[in-house]
Amino acid sequence: MKQRDTVSMPTADIEKLLDGGRKLQLATINPDGTPHLISMFYAMLDGRIAFWTYRASQKARNLARDPRVTCLVEDGDDYFELRGVQIAGEVRRIDDLAGVTEIGRLVAARMAGQDAAVLDDYVAHAATKRSAYLVEPRRVVSWDHRRLAG
């Protein structure tokens, strides 16, 4: 058996890591072809990564031109603790206020680590200036180095 097969996570473990996370690394493609890599708070909606950003942001401009993204959610500090999920796919942009607000509330709940009600005014104000995105996965790669420790 290859080491890759040993460290790959079963679907249930992937879902648990994604459901429990708050931040991810998001890579979009700049006009010159280089990656634009940033940290984002995210939420899960119907099993897909969801995030929002200001419509004038670099990532929003990149996604309007090319909807391809790669998302990385990782955990662990030492080698035998490292685990992560990398999702490559395309985004579906959401611009209607109700949809943007829904995703904004989900993301805010993770940011606050609790009920997003404390951030309702922030979400309502920010939603008018933002777009939201759902990641449609095309390829999922995972690893859990805890499996190597036996």
URBELMO-V264875 format. One record per helix or strand. SS is the DSSP state (a for helix, b for strand). FROM is the first residue (numbers start at 0). TO is the last residue. If there is no record, write none. Layout:
BEGIN
ss=SS from=FROM to=TO
ss=SS from=FROM to=TO
END
This chain:
BEGIN
ss=a from=2 to=6
ss=a from=10 to=19
ss=b from=22 to=28
ss=b from=34 to=40
ss=b from=42 to=44
ss=b from=47 to=53
ss=a from=57 to=64
ss=b from=67 to=74
ss=a from=78 to=80
ss=b from=82 to=93
ss=a from=96 to=111
ss=a from=115 to=126
ss=b from=129 to=143
ss=a from=144 to=148
END
